[in-house]
């Protein structure tokens, strides 16, 4: 945001303060960027047939364990018959809460899944992956990163789904 011409930002409702969040707020104010704070239930319309449904976080079920990760923004982008599920840095505890909220719907089913938390062993439980049923799974991770991401068990679970 410091280097680019940003006019609008969307951020999930924050339930814990951090130095990064304070820096974000400072830049938004200095550059007069319009900020939209969202949580589960909000739909962000981009154009006629393109929108994002915000699935998480939820002020009705704030997760205190590793709060910044587990209350990170989870959105489903929908464009006609194509969809992509963006899972942020959520971990198993959030995946279970999201499953509980959407288990009886088709909400999580997506064409593409951006795998949670860089493919960390703390995310991508079987039940969550089975409900998402992606054709393609993407993992954002740097080569030879210090955390050893992605975790081999996550890769195995994705292979078992034939992603």
N, C-alpha and C positions, 0 to 999 in steps of 0.2 A: 504494500500500500504506500510505502514511502517513495518508491521509484516509479510507480505506474499511475495513470490517470484513472482512479477508481471513483465511481459515482455512487454506487450502492453496494452494501454488504449484507449478507444474511448470516446470523450467528444464532446458535442454540442458546436458550435461556441458561444462564450461569448460576450455579448453586454454590460455588466456591470461588473466592478471589485468588488471583495469582498475579505475579509480576508481569507475565505475558499479557494477561487480560487488561491490566492497567495501561500497558504500553499500547495495546490495541485501541482502547478508549481514547487515549491521548491523541493518537494519529487520526482517528475518526473525527474528533472535535477540531483539531488543527486544520484538517483538510476539508472540513464541512461535508463529510461523506454521510449519505443517508444510510442509517443502520436499521435493519429489521431484526428484531429479537423474536425468535419463534420457538414453539414447542409442539409436541404431538397434537395432531388434529388440524394443523394449519396447512393450507394448500397455497403454493406459490405459482401463479400463472405466469408463464413466460410469453406465450403467444397462444393462438387459437387451440391447437392440439398438443401443446407441450406444457407440462406442469411438473412440479415436485410436490409430493405429499410428505410432510414432516411426520415421522413415526416416533421419534425420540429426540430429546428427553421429555419427561413428563413431570410436571410439578406435583402430580398426584402420587408419584412413586419415585421420589428422589433417592438415588443410591449414594450412600455415604462412603462406601468402600471404594478407594481410588476414584474419587468423585469426578475429577476432571476427565478421565478416560471414560468412565461408565455413564456419564451424562452427556457424552459428546453427541453431536448432531448425526442422526440417522435419517436419510431421505430416500424416497423412491422416485426416480425420474420416469415419467411415462410420456411416450410419444406414439400414438396410434397403438399398434400391437407390440411395440418394443418397450422394454423397461430396464432400468438399471438401479440396483440397490447399493447405495453408498452407506457404509457402516461405521465410518469414523474409527475411533480407537476403543470401541466397546469391548468388554471382556465377557466371560461366561455368565456372570451374574446379571448383566444387562441383557444378554441374549435370552436368558430364561425369562426375564420380565417382559421382554418384547414378545416372546413366544406366548406367554400367558395372555397378553393383550390381544394378539392377532391370530391365535391358533385356529379359530373357527372361521377364518376368512382366507381369501386368496391374496391377501395384501403383500406378503413377503415374496411371493413367486415372482421371479425376475429373469429376464433374458441374460443379463450380465450381473455378476456380484463383484463388488469391490470388497475383497476379503478384509475382515476387521483386524485392526491392530497389527498390520504388516505381516499377517500370518503367524502371529505369536501363539505359543502353546496355550495361552490363557483365553483364546477365542476360537470361534468356528466349531462349536459343538455339533455333533451329528444331527440332532433334532432341528437346529437352526438351518443347517445346510439343506436338509431334506425338505423343509418347508419353502426355502428359497428356490430350490430346484433350478439353479442356473445352468445354461448351456456353456457359458464361459465364466471363469473366475479369474480376476486380476488381483495381483498382490503388489502393492507399492513398497519396494524395498531396495536398498542400495547393495551393490556387490560387496561381499566380505564385511558386512556391517558388524558392529561390536556386539549386537544382541543375538546374532546367529539366526536371524529371521530369513526366510520363513521356517517354521518348525516342521520337521519331517512328518510328524503325526498329522498336522494340518494338510500337508501335501497328500498324504495317504488317504485321508478322508475325502479330499476333493477328487482324487483319482478314482476312488470307489464310486463316486457320483458320476464319473465320466465327464468331468468339467474340462 
